[in-house]
Amino acid sequence: MKFVAFDLETTGTKPTADRIVEIGAVLFDGDNALKGYGTLVNPGVPVPPDASAVNGITDDMLRGKPPIAEVLGEFAAFCGDLPLVAHNAPFDFKFLLEDIKLHRAAAPKGVVLDTLPLARKIFPGLPNYRLGTLVRHFGFPSGTFHRAEEDSAYCGLLFTKILQTLELRHEPCAADDLVRLVGKQELRFPQFAPTNQLDLF
């Protein structure tokens, strides 16, 4: 399966009040990481010290970086219509949804899948299901956590492990099957028609 694993870093935990400061994504074909996408995003507000303490992203690093309105189209183009995968996906989905709706921006077209409930279903009995715990449990090569592109790569490796496990059990593992397995509402971004500049005059 081809898919895009993605992750965000933000100024806080509330999509309606906090801002995205980094988007990372990695395109996978099976367990092969083909290419990555990553960019820092100027949130237009100072980064709180507690957020910087988690992700290491500072105001100085964001100075001169593009605002989210300039980044969303690039991200959508990178993802295309492939399935999207994130760990605790509703968190990242809600942040992107706020900005996509605000700017009526281009958005990825694929279904959004969540490795957190999938891992809980398929690998029961672990102490917890934080991404770092799962990476260490499966012995994936790892370095930095809480940076968007690196966490995307870890998430992608976890998702391939989920797919491989289901295949070994001879269980269905298409995107629709995974949505049904989790038993939660399907997540997809709204699609806004491109603005026709001629209509403005």
C-alpha positions in Angstrom: 0.0 0.0 0.0 1.2 3.5 -0.8 0.4 6.0 1.9 1.6 9.2 3.5 2.5 9.4 7.2 2.3 12.9 8.7 2.7 14.8 11.9 2.4 18.3 13.2 4.1 20.3 15.9 2.0 23.1 17.5 2.1 25.9 20.0 -0.4 24.0 22.2 -3.2 21.5 22.3 -6.3 23.5 21.3 -6.9 23.6 17.6 -9.2 26.7 17.9 -6.6 28.7 19.9 -3.2 27.3 19.1 -1.2 27.3 15.9 0.8 24.9 13.7 4.6 25.5 13.8 5.8 22.5 11.7 4.4 20.0 9.2 6.2 16.8 8.3 5.2 13.9 6.1 6.8 10.9 4.5 5.6 9.0 1.5 5.8 5.2 1.9 5.4 2.3 -0.5 5.0 -0.7 1.7 7.8 -0.4 4.2 10.0 1.7 1.9 10.1 5.4 2.7 10.3 7.1 -0.7 10.5 10.8 0.0 9.8 13.3 2.8 8.3 16.7 3.1 8.9 19.0 6.0 8.6 22.7 6.7 8.6 25.0 9.7 5.5 27.4 9.8 5.5 30.9 11.1 2.4 30.9 13.5 2.3 34.7 13.7 2.4 34.4 17.5 5.2 33.7 20.0 5.8 30.0 20.8 5.1 29.3 24.5 8.1 28.1 26.5 6.3 24.8 27.4 5.8 24.0 23.7 9.4 24.8 22.9 10.4 22.5 25.7 8.7 19.6 24.0 9.6 20.1 20.4 12.7 22.4 20.6 11.2 24.9 18.1 11.8 28.5 19.0 10.7 31.9 17.8 14.1 32.4 16.2 13.7 29.3 14.1 10.4 30.4 12.8 11.4 33.9 11.8 11.0 34.3 8.1 9.3 31.0 7.6 6.1 30.8 5.5 2.6 31.2 7.1 0.3 28.2 7.1 -1.8 29.7 4.2 1.3 29.3 2.0 2.1 25.8 3.2 -1.2 24.0 2.9 -1.2 23.8 -0.9 2.3 22.2 -0.9 1.2 19.7 1.7 -1.9 18.8 -0.2 0.1 18.3 -3.4 2.5 16.0 -1.6 -0.3 13.9 -0.2 -2.5 13.8 -3.3 -5.3 11.2 -2.9 -3.3 8.6 -0.9 -4.4 7.4 2.5 -3.0 9.5 5.3 -1.6 8.0 8.5 -1.0 9.7 11.9 -0.6 8.7 15.5 -3.5 10.1 17.5 -4.8 11.3 14.1 -7.7 13.4 15.4 -5.3 15.8 17.1 -3.4 16.6 13.8 -6.6 16.4 11.7 -8.4 19.0 13.8 -5.5 21.5 13.6 -5.2 21.2 9.9 -9.0 21.3 9.5 -9.1 24.7 11.3 -6.7 26.2 8.8 -8.0 24.5 5.7 -11.5 25.9 6.5 -10.2 29.3 7.5 -8.3 29.7 4.2 -10.5 27.5 2.0 -7.2 25.9 1.1 -6.4 22.8 -0.9 -6.4 19.7 1.2 -5.3 16.1 1.0 -8.0 13.9 -0.6 -7.3 10.6 1.1 -8.9 9.0 4.2 -7.0 9.7 7.5 -6.1 6.6 9.5 -5.0 6.5 13.1 -2.2 4.2 14.2 -3.1 4.7 17.9 -6.3 2.7 18.1 -5.1 0.3 15.4 -2.0 -0.5 17.6 -4.2 -0.9 20.6 -6.4 -3.4 18.7 -3.6 -5.4 17.0 -0.9 -5.3 19.7 -2.8 -5.6 23.0 -1.1 -5.7 26.4 1.6 -3.1 26.0 2.3 -0.7 28.9 1.1 2.3 26.8 0.7 3.2 23.2 2.8 6.4 22.9 4.6 6.5 19.7 8.0 6.4 21.4 7.0 3.3 23.3 5.9 1.5 20.2 9.1 2.5 18.3 11.2 1.1 21.1 9.0 -2.0 21.4 9.5 -2.9 17.8 13.1 -1.9 17.6 12.7 0.7 14.9 15.9 2.8 14.3 15.2 6.0 16.2 16.8 9.3 17.1 14.8 12.5 17.7 11.2 12.5 18.8 8.8 15.5 18.7 9.9 16.8 15.4 7.4 16.4 12.6 9.2 14.7 9.8 11.0 12.2 12.2 7.8 11.3 13.9 6.1 10.9 10.5 8.8 8.3 9.6 8.2 6.4 12.9 4.5 6.5 12.4 4.9 5.1 8.9 7.1 2.2 10.2 4.5 1.5 12.8 1.7 1.5 10.1 3.7 -1.0 8.0 4.1 -3.2 11.0 0.3 -3.1 11.5 -0.3 -4.0 7.8 2.3 -6.8 7.9 0.7 -8.3 11.1 -2.8 -8.2 9.5 -1.5 -9.8 6.4 0.1 -12.6 8.4 -3.2 -13.2 10.1 -4.9 -13.3 6.7 -7.1 -10.4 7.8 -8.2 -7.6 5.4 -6.1 -4.5 5.5 -7.3 -2.1 2.9 -8.0 1.5 4.1 -11.7 0.9 4.4 -11.1 -2.3 6.4 -8.9 -0.4 8.8 -11.6 2.3 9.3 -14.1 -0.5 10.1 -11.6 -2.2 12.5 -11.3 0.9 14.6 -15.1 1.5 14.6 -14.9 5.3 14.5 -16.1 7.8 12.0 -14.0 8.2 8.9 -11.9 11.3 8.8 -11.5 13.2 5.5 -10.7 16.9 4.8 -13.2 19.0 3.0 -12.4 19.9 -0.6 -12.8 23.5 -1.6 -12.9 24.5 -5.3 -9.9 26.6 -6.4 -10.6 30.4 -6.5 -11.1 31.7 -10.0 -9.2 35.0 -10.0 -11.3 36.2 -13.0 -14.4 36.0 -10.7 -12.9 38.7 -8.5 -13.1 41.5 -11.2 
